Amino acid sequence: MHNYKELEIWKASKNFCTPIYKLTTNFPEVEKFGLVSQLRRASISVPSNIAEGSARSSDKDFIRFLEYSLGSCREIDTQLLVSTDLEFITTNEMEILSNELNRIMVMINNFIKRLKS
């Protein structure tokens, strides 16, 4: 078992939730149950799955939850692209968030590789 609060991937993904929550407060009210909800749920899913997986008894099980986190990252990426297309966020905001999201995905992938070896 791992102490998830000490994992850099958990810290980075938890910190990523804040700009997502703040950004979505400016979305149109009609998106409250659409993109706002989806983005928020997907962003909180990343550190939540890392935390849940860290409690598993085997690295194989932990890897499965890390892969769920990667899936949520891909959801966020898609939702940010749609939000940009709809002009809910600027291209600059998208690039900043996308860069941080990519950094998190690289960290998760590297951690998976480490657990597999």
DSSP file (Angstrom, degrees, kcal/mol; ACC not computed):
  #  RESIDUE AA STRUCTURE BP1 BP2  ACC     N-H-->O    O-->H-N    N-H-->O    O-->H-N    TCO  KAPPA ALPHA  PHI   PSI    X-CA   Y-CA   Z-CA
    1    1 A M              0   0    0      0, 0.0     2,-0.3     0, 0.0    54,-0.2   0.000 360.0 360.0 360.0 151.4    0.0    0.0    0.0
    2    2 A H        -     0   0    0     52,-1.6     2,-1.1    54,-0.1     3,-0.1  -0.885 360.0-119.6-118.4 148.2    1.0    3.6   -0.7
    3    3 A N    >   -     0   0    0     -2,-0.3     3,-2.1     1,-0.2     4,-0.5  -0.770  27.4-161.5 -85.4 101.2    0.3    6.7    1.3
    4    4 A Y  G >  S+     0   0    0     -2,-1.1     3,-1.3     1,-0.3     6,-0.3   0.796  83.4  65.0 -58.3 -31.4   -1.5    8.6   -1.5
    5    5 A K  G 3  S+     0   0    0      1,-0.3    -1,-0.3    -3,-0.1    -2,-0.0   0.677 102.3  50.3 -67.9 -15.2   -1.0   12.0    0.2
    6    6 A E  G <  S+     0   0    0     -3,-2.1     2,-0.4     4,-0.0    -1,-0.3   0.535  87.4 103.8 -95.3  -9.0    2.7   11.6   -0.3
    7    7 A L    <>  -     0   0    0     -3,-1.3     4,-2.3    -4,-0.5     3,-0.3  -0.605  64.5-147.5 -79.7 128.0    2.4   10.8   -4.0
    8    8 A E  H  > S+     0   0    0     -2,-0.4     4,-2.8     1,-0.2     5,-0.2   0.839  99.4  57.9 -61.5 -33.6    3.3   13.6   -6.4
    9    9 A I  H  > S+     0   0    0      2,-0.2     4,-2.0     1,-0.2    -1,-0.2   0.881 108.1  46.1 -65.5 -36.6    0.7   12.4   -8.9
   10   10 A W  H  > S+     0   0    0     -3,-0.3     4,-2.6    -6,-0.3     5,-0.2   0.934 113.3  48.8 -69.5 -45.4   -2.0   12.7   -6.3
   11   11 A K  H  X S+     0   0    0     -4,-2.3     4,-2.4    -7,-0.2    -2,-0.2   0.929 114.1  45.6 -59.0 -47.4   -0.8   16.2   -5.2
   12   12 A A  H  X S+     0   0    0     -4,-2.8     4,-1.4     1,-0.2    -1,-0.2   0.914 115.1  46.4 -65.0 -43.0   -0.7   17.4   -8.8
   13   13 A S  H  X S+     0   0    0     -4,-2.0     4,-0.7    -5,-0.2    -1,-0.2   0.865 112.3  50.5 -70.8 -34.3   -4.0   16.0   -9.8
   14   14 A K  H >X S+     0   0    0     -4,-2.6     3,-1.0     1,-0.2     4,-0.6   0.928 110.6  49.7 -65.0 -44.3   -5.7   17.3   -6.7
   15   15 A N  H >< S+     0   0    0     -4,-2.4     3,-0.6     1,-0.2    -1,-0.2   0.786 101.5  64.1 -65.3 -27.1   -4.3   20.8   -7.3
   16   16 A F  H 3X S+     0   0    0     -4,-1.4     4,-1.2     1,-0.2    -1,-0.2   0.752  90.0  68.5 -67.8 -24.4   -5.6   20.6  -10.9
   17   17 A C  H <X S+     0   0    0     -3,-1.0     4,-2.7    -4,-0.7     5,-0.2   0.870  89.3  63.5 -62.9 -37.6   -9.2   20.5   -9.6
   18   18 A T  H <X S+     0   0    0     -3,-0.6     4,-2.7    -4,-0.6     5,-0.2   0.933 103.5  43.5 -60.0 -52.0   -9.1   24.1   -8.4
   19   19 A P  H  > S+     0   0    0      0, 0.0     4,-2.6     0, 0.0    -1,-0.2   0.853 113.7  53.5 -64.5 -29.9   -8.6   25.8  -11.7
   20   20 A I  H  X S+     0   0    0     -4,-1.2     4,-2.3     2,-0.2    -2,-0.2   0.951 111.3  44.8 -65.5 -47.9  -11.2   23.5  -13.3
   21   21 A Y  H  X S+     0   0    0     -4,-2.7     4,-0.7     1,-0.2    -1,-0.2   0.920 116.4  46.2 -61.3 -44.6  -13.7   24.4  -10.6
   22   22 A K  H >< S+     0   0    0     -4,-2.7     3,-0.8    -5,-0.2     4,-0.3   0.917 112.7  49.9 -65.4 -42.6  -12.9   28.1  -10.9
   23   23 A L  H >< S+     0   0    0     -4,-2.6     3,-1.5     1,-0.2    -1,-0.2   0.896 106.9  54.4 -62.9 -41.3  -13.0   28.1  -14.7
   24   24 A T  H >< S+     0   0    0     -4,-2.3     3,-1.2     1,-0.3    -1,-0.2   0.630  88.9  76.2 -74.4 -11.4  -16.4   26.4  -14.8
   25   25 A T  T << S+     0   0    0     -3,-0.8    -1,-0.3    -4,-0.7    -2,-0.2   0.735  94.9  53.4 -66.7 -19.2  -18.0   29.0  -12.6
   26   26 A N  T <  S+     0   0    0     -3,-1.5    -1,-0.2    -4,-0.3    -2,-0.2   0.419  85.2 109.0 -94.6   0.3  -18.0   31.3  -15.7
   27   27 A F  S <  S-     0   0    0     -3,-1.2     5,-0.1     1,-0.1    61,-0.0  -0.366  84.8 -84.0 -72.6 157.0  -19.7   28.8  -18.0
   28   28 A P    >   -     0   0    0      0, 0.0     3,-2.1     0, 0.0     8,-0.2  -0.272  36.3-117.5 -59.4 147.6  -23.3   29.5  -19.1
   29   29 A E  G >  S+     0   0    0      1,-0.3     3,-2.0     2,-0.2     4,-0.2   0.820 112.7  66.4 -56.4 -33.5  -26.0   28.4  -16.6
   30   30 A V  G 3  S+     0   0    0      1,-0.3     3,-0.4     2,-0.1    -1,-0.3   0.683  95.9  58.1 -65.1 -15.3  -27.4   26.0  -19.2
   31   31 A E  G X >S+     0   0    0     -3,-2.1     5,-1.8     1,-0.2     3,-1.3   0.365  72.4 104.9 -93.6   4.5  -24.2   24.0  -18.8
   32   32 A K  T < 5S+     0   0    0     -3,-2.0     5,-0.4     1,-0.3    -1,-0.2   0.878  94.2  29.0 -52.5 -42.1  -24.6   23.4  -15.1
   33   33 A F  T 3 5S+     0   0    0     -3,-0.4    -1,-0.3    -4,-0.2    -2,-0.1   0.295 127.4  48.5-102.8   8.3  -25.6   19.8  -15.7
   34   34 A G  T <>5S-     0   0    0     -3,-1.3     4,-2.7     3,-0.1     5,-0.2   0.446 124.7  -5.1-108.9-110.4  -23.5   19.5  -18.9
   35   35 A L  H  >5S+     0   0    0      1,-0.2     4,-3.0     2,-0.2     5,-0.3   0.849 130.8  56.3 -61.7 -36.6  -20.0   20.5  -19.3
   36   36 A V  H  ><S+     0   0    0     -5,-1.8     4,-2.2     2,-0.2     5,-0.2   0.965 113.1  40.6 -59.9 -51.7  -19.7   22.0  -15.8
   37   37 A S  H  > S+     0   0    0     -6,-0.7     4,-2.7    -5,-0.4     5,-0.2   0.922 117.0  49.1 -62.9 -45.2  -20.7   18.8  -14.1
   38   38 A Q  H  X S+     0   0    0     -4,-2.7     4,-2.6     2,-0.2     5,-0.2   0.927 112.7  46.6 -62.8 -46.8  -18.7   16.6  -16.5
   39   39 A L  H  X S+     0   0    0     -4,-3.0     4,-2.4    -5,-0.2    -1,-0.2   0.917 115.2  46.3 -62.9 -43.7  -15.5   18.6  -16.1
   40   40 A R  H  X S+     0   0    0     -4,-2.2     4,-2.2    -5,-0.3     5,-0.2   0.930 114.3  46.9 -66.1 -44.8  -15.8   18.8  -12.4
   41   41 A R  H  X S+     0   0    0     -4,-2.7     4,-1.3    -5,-0.2    -2,-0.2   0.909 114.3  47.2 -64.9 -41.6  -16.6   15.1  -11.9
   42   42 A A  H  X S+     0   0    0     -4,-2.6     4,-1.0    -5,-0.2    -1,-0.2   0.897 111.5  51.1 -67.2 -39.2  -13.8   14.1  -14.3
   43   43 A S  H >< S+     0   0    0     -4,-2.4     3,-0.5    -5,-0.2    -2,-0.2   0.911 112.7  44.4 -67.5 -40.6  -11.2   16.3  -12.6
   44   44 A I  H 3X S+     0   0    0     -4,-2.2     4,-1.6     1,-0.2    -1,-0.2   0.750 104.5  66.5 -74.1 -22.2  -12.0   15.1   -9.1
   45   45 A S  H 3X S+     0   0    0     -4,-1.3     4,-2.5    -5,-0.2     5,-0.2   0.817  91.4  63.5 -66.3 -31.0  -12.0   11.5  -10.4
   46   46 A V  H <X S+     0   0    0     -4,-1.0     4,-1.6    -3,-0.5    -2,-0.2   0.983 111.4  31.5 -63.0 -60.0   -8.3   11.7  -11.1
   47   47 A P  H  > S+     0   0    0      0, 0.0     4,-2.5     0, 0.0    -1,-0.2   0.834 117.4  59.1 -68.6 -27.6   -7.0   12.1   -7.6
   48   48 A S  H  X S+     0   0    0     -4,-1.6     4,-2.8     1,-0.2    -2,-0.2   0.920 106.6  46.1 -65.2 -42.8   -9.9   10.1   -6.2
   49   49 A N  H  X S+     0   0    0     -4,-2.5     4,-2.7     2,-0.2    -1,-0.2   0.854 111.4  52.6 -68.7 -33.7   -8.9    7.0   -8.2
   50   50 A I  H  X S+     0   0    0     -4,-1.6     4,-1.8    -5,-0.2    -2,-0.2   0.938 112.1  45.9 -64.0 -45.3   -5.3    7.5   -7.2
   51   51 A A  H  X S+     0   0    0     -4,-2.5     4,-0.6     2,-0.2    -2,-0.2   0.934 115.2  46.1 -62.5 -46.6   -6.3    7.6   -3.5
   52   52 A E  H >< S+     0   0    0     -4,-2.8     3,-1.1     1,-0.2     4,-0.2   0.925 112.7  49.8 -64.0 -43.8   -8.6    4.6   -3.9
   53   53 A G  H >< S+     0   0    0     -4,-2.7     3,-1.6     1,-0.2    -1,-0.2   0.825 100.3  64.7 -64.3 -31.3   -6.1    2.5   -5.8
   54   54 A S  H 3< S+     0   0    0     -4,-1.8   -52,-1.6     1,-0.3    -1,-0.2   0.731  96.9  57.8 -65.9 -20.0   -3.4    3.3   -3.2
   55   55 A A  T << S+     0   0    0     -3,-1.1    -1,-0.3    -4,-0.6    -2,-0.2   0.519  83.7 108.4 -86.4  -5.5   -5.4    1.3   -0.7
   56   56 A R  S <  S-     0   0    0     -3,-1.6   -54,-0.1    -4,-0.2     6,-0.1  -0.351  74.0-127.9 -73.5 155.2   -5.4   -1.8   -2.8
   57   57 A S  S    S+     0   0    0    -56,-0.1     2,-0.3    -2,-0.1    -1,-0.1   0.623  85.6  46.4 -82.4 -12.8   -3.3   -4.8   -1.7
   58   58 A S  S  > S-     0   0    0      1,-0.1     4,-2.1     0, 0.0     5,-0.1  -0.942  73.9-128.8-131.4 153.9   -1.4   -5.3   -4.9
   59   59 A D  H  > S+     0   0    0     -2,-0.3     4,-2.9     1,-0.2     5,-0.2   0.845 110.4  61.3 -63.8 -33.4    0.3   -3.1   -7.5
   60   60 A K  H  > S+     0   0    0      2,-0.2     4,-1.5     1,-0.2    -1,-0.2   0.923 107.0  44.0 -59.6 -44.4   -1.7   -4.8  -10.2
   61   61 A D  H  > S+     0   0    0      2,-0.2     4,-1.5     1,-0.2    -1,-0.2   0.904 112.4  52.3 -66.3 -41.2   -4.9   -3.5   -8.6
   62   62 A F  H  X S+     0   0    0     -4,-2.1     4,-2.1     1,-0.2     3,-0.2   0.911 105.9  54.8 -61.0 -42.3   -3.4    0.0   -8.0
   63   63 A I  H  X S+     0   0    0     -4,-2.9     4,-2.4     1,-0.2    -1,-0.2   0.886 102.4  57.4 -58.9 -40.0   -2.4    0.1  -11.7
   64   64 A R  H  X S+     0   0    0     -4,-1.5     4,-1.5     1,-0.2    -1,-0.2   0.910 109.0  45.0 -58.3 -42.8   -6.0   -0.5  -12.7
   65   65 A F  H  X S+     0   0    0     -4,-1.5     4,-2.0     2,-0.2    -1,-0.2   0.835 109.8  55.0 -71.4 -33.0   -7.1    2.6  -10.7
   66   66 A L  H  X S+     0   0    0     -4,-2.1     4,-2.0     2,-0.2    -1,-0.2   0.879 106.5  52.1 -65.0 -36.5   -4.2    4.6  -12.2
   67   67 A E  H  X S+     0   0    0     -4,-2.4     4,-2.1     2,-0.2    -2,-0.2   0.855 105.7  54.0 -67.4 -34.8   -5.5    3.6  -15.6
   68   68 A Y  H  X S+     0   0    0     -4,-1.5     4,-2.2     2,-0.2    -2,-0.2   0.912 106.8  52.6 -62.1 -41.0   -9.0    4.9  -14.6
   69   69 A S  H  X S+     0   0    0     -4,-2.0     4,-2.0     1,-0.2    -2,-0.2   0.906 107.4  51.1 -60.6 -41.7   -7.3    8.2  -13.7
   70   70 A L  H  X S+     0   0    0     -4,-2.0     4,-2.0     1,-0.2    -1,-0.2   0.898 107.6  53.4 -62.6 -39.5   -5.7    8.3  -17.1
   71   71 A G  H  X S+     0   0    0     -4,-2.1     4,-1.9     1,-0.2    -2,-0.2   0.905 107.9  50.2 -61.1 -41.4   -9.2    7.7  -18.7
   72   72 A S  H  X S+     0   0    0     -4,-2.2     4,-2.5     1,-0.2    -1,-0.2   0.870 106.5  56.0 -64.5 -36.3  -10.5   10.7  -16.7
   73   73 A C  H  X S+     0   0    0     -4,-2.0     4,-2.4     1,-0.2    -1,-0.2   0.908 106.8  49.5 -61.2 -41.3   -7.6   12.8  -17.9
   74   74 A R  H  X S+     0   0    0     -4,-2.0     4,-2.3     2,-0.2    -1,-0.2   0.872 109.1  52.7 -66.3 -36.6   -8.7   12.0  -21.5
   75   75 A E  H  X S+     0   0    0     -4,-1.9     4,-2.8     2,-0.2    -2,-0.2   0.942 109.7  48.6 -61.2 -46.9  -12.2   13.0  -20.7
   76   76 A I  H  X S+     0   0    0     -4,-2.5     4,-2.6     1,-0.2     5,-0.2   0.923 109.7  52.4 -59.3 -45.4  -11.0   16.3  -19.3
   77   77 A D  H  X S+     0   0    0     -4,-2.4     4,-1.9     1,-0.2    -1,-0.2   0.924 112.0  45.5 -57.9 -46.5   -9.0   16.9  -22.4
   78   78 A T  H  X S+     0   0    0     -4,-2.3     4,-2.3     1,-0.2    -1,-0.2   0.921 113.1  49.7 -63.2 -45.0  -12.0   16.3  -24.7
   79   79 A Q  H  X S+     0   0    0     -4,-2.8     4,-2.3     1,-0.2    -2,-0.2   0.847 109.4  51.7 -66.2 -34.2  -14.3   18.4  -22.6
   80   80 A L  H  X S+     0   0    0     -4,-2.6     4,-2.0    -5,-0.2    -1,-0.2   0.887 108.9  51.0 -68.0 -38.2  -11.8   21.3  -22.6
   81   81 A L  H  X S+     0   0    0     -4,-1.9     4,-2.5    -5,-0.2    -2,-0.2   0.923 111.9  46.5 -63.7 -43.7  -11.5   21.1  -26.4
   82   82 A V  H  X S+     0   0    0     -4,-2.3     4,-2.2     1,-0.2    -2,-0.2   0.909 110.7  53.1 -63.9 -41.4  -15.3   21.2  -26.7
   83   83 A S  H  <>S+     0   0    0     -4,-2.3     5,-2.9     1,-0.2     6,-1.1   0.859 110.1  48.2 -62.5 -35.1  -15.4   24.1  -24.2
   84   84 A T  H ><5S+     0   0    0     -4,-2.0     3,-1.5     3,-0.2    -2,-0.2   0.923 109.4  51.9 -69.3 -45.0  -12.9   25.9  -26.4
   85   85 A D  H 3<5S+     0   0    0     -4,-2.5    -2,-0.2     1,-0.3    -1,-0.2   0.868 111.2  47.9 -58.4 -36.9  -14.9   25.2  -29.5
   86   86 A L  T 3<5S-     0   0    0     -4,-2.2    -1,-0.3    -5,-0.2    -2,-0.2   0.444 114.8-120.8 -84.4   0.2  -18.0   26.7  -27.8
   87   87 A E  T < 5S+     0   0    0     -3,-1.5    -3,-0.2     2,-0.2    -2,-0.1   0.789  76.6 127.5  63.5  31.7  -15.9   29.7  -26.7
   88   88 A F  S   <S+     0   0    0     -5,-2.9     2,-0.3    -6,-0.2    -4,-0.2   0.745  79.5  24.8 -81.7 -27.0  -16.6   29.0  -23.0
   89   89 A I  S    S-     0   0    0     -6,-1.1    -2,-0.2    -9,-0.1    -1,-0.2  -0.948  89.5-110.8-132.8 156.5  -12.8   29.2  -22.4
   90   90 A T     >  -     0   0    0     -2,-0.3     4,-2.4     1,-0.1     5,-0.1  -0.385  27.2-113.3 -82.4 162.8  -10.0   30.9  -24.4
   91   91 A T  H  > S+     0   0    0      1,-0.2     4,-2.5     2,-0.2     5,-0.2   0.884 119.5  54.0 -60.6 -38.5   -7.4   29.1  -26.4
   92   92 A N  H  > S+     0   0    0      2,-0.2     4,-2.3     1,-0.2    -1,-0.2   0.920 108.2  47.8 -63.5 -44.5   -4.8   30.4  -23.9
   93   93 A E  H  > S+     0   0    0      1,-0.2     4,-2.4     2,-0.2     5,-0.2   0.910 112.1  51.4 -60.9 -41.9   -6.8   28.9  -20.9
   94   94 A M  H  X S+     0   0    0     -4,-2.4     4,-3.0     1,-0.2    -2,-0.2   0.922 109.5  49.1 -60.7 -45.5   -7.1   25.7  -22.8
   95   95 A E  H  X S+     0   0    0     -4,-2.5     4,-2.4     2,-0.2    -1,-0.2   0.904 111.1  49.3 -63.8 -42.4   -3.3   25.5  -23.5
   96   96 A I  H  X S+     0   0    0     -4,-2.3     4,-1.8     2,-0.2    -1,-0.2   0.945 116.6  41.4 -62.2 -48.5   -2.4   26.2  -19.9
   97   97 A L  H  X S+     0   0    0     -4,-2.4     4,-2.7     1,-0.2    -2,-0.2   0.892 114.1  52.7 -66.7 -39.6   -4.8   23.5  -18.6
   98   98 A S  H  X S+     0   0    0     -4,-3.0     4,-2.7    -5,-0.2    -1,-0.2   0.891 107.6  51.5 -64.5 -39.6   -3.8   21.1  -21.3
   99   99 A N  H  X S+     0   0    0     -4,-2.4     4,-2.0     2,-0.2    -1,-0.2   0.920 113.0  44.7 -63.2 -43.7   -0.1   21.5  -20.6
  100  100 A E  H  X S+     0   0    0     -4,-1.8     4,-2.2     2,-0.2    -2,-0.2   0.902 112.9  51.4 -67.6 -40.1   -0.7   20.7  -16.9
  101  101 A L  H  X S+     0   0    0     -4,-2.7     4,-2.4     1,-0.2    -2,-0.2   0.913 109.6  49.9 -62.5 -42.7   -3.0   17.8  -17.7
  102  102 A N  H  X S+     0   0    0     -4,-2.7     4,-2.3     2,-0.2    -1,-0.2   0.889 108.5  53.2 -62.7 -39.0   -0.4   16.4  -20.0
  103  103 A R  H  X S+     0   0    0     -4,-2.0     4,-2.2     1,-0.2    -1,-0.2   0.912 109.6  48.5 -61.8 -42.6    2.2   16.7  -17.3
  104  104 A I  H  X S+     0   0    0     -4,-2.2     4,-2.5     2,-0.2    -2,-0.2   0.912 110.0  51.3 -63.7 -43.1   -0.1   14.8  -14.9
  105  105 A M  H  X S+     0   0    0     -4,-2.4     4,-2.8     1,-0.2    -2,-0.2   0.894 109.3  50.2 -63.3 -39.6   -0.6   12.1  -17.5
  106  106 A V  H  X S+     0   0    0     -4,-2.3     4,-2.6     2,-0.2    -1,-0.2   0.920 110.7  50.4 -62.7 -43.1    3.1   11.6  -18.0
  107  107 A M  H  X S+     0   0    0     -4,-2.2     4,-2.1     2,-0.2    -2,-0.2   0.918 112.2  46.6 -61.2 -43.8    3.6   11.4  -14.2
  108  108 A I  H  X S+     0   0    0     -4,-2.5     4,-2.5     2,-0.2    -2,-0.2   0.934 112.4  49.7 -65.2 -45.8    0.9    8.7  -14.0
  109  109 A N  H  X S+     0   0    0     -4,-2.8     4,-2.3     1,-0.2    -2,-0.2   0.905 111.2  49.5 -59.6 -42.1    2.2    6.8  -16.9
  110  110 A N  H  X S+     0   0    0     -4,-2.6     4,-2.1     2,-0.2    -1,-0.2   0.880 110.3  50.6 -65.2 -37.5    5.7    6.9  -15.4
  111  111 A F  H  X S+     0   0    0     -4,-2.1     4,-2.4     2,-0.2    -2,-0.2   0.901 108.9  51.7 -66.8 -40.2    4.4    5.7  -12.1
  112  112 A I  H  X S+     0   0    0     -4,-2.5     4,-2.2     2,-0.2    -2,-0.2   0.935 109.4  50.1 -59.5 -46.1    2.6    2.8  -13.8
  113  113 A K  H  X S+     0   0    0     -4,-2.3     4,-1.3     1,-0.2    -1,-0.2   0.904 110.3  50.6 -58.9 -41.6    5.8    1.8  -15.5
  114  114 A R  H  < S+     0   0    0     -4,-2.1     3,-0.2     1,-0.2    -1,-0.2   0.908 110.5  48.7 -64.2 -41.7    7.6    1.9  -12.2
  115  115 A L  H  < S+     0   0    0     -4,-2.4    -1,-0.2     1,-0.2    -2,-0.2   0.848 109.6  53.1 -66.8 -33.1    5.0   -0.3  -10.5
  116  116 A K  H  <        0   0    0     -4,-2.2    -1,-0.2     1,-0.2    -2,-0.2   0.768 360.0 360.0 -73.1 -25.1    5.1   -2.8  -13.4
  117  117 A S     <        0   0    0     -4,-1.3    -1,-0.2    -3,-0.2    -2,-0.2   0.487 360.0 360.0 -88.6 360.0    8.9   -3.2  -13.1
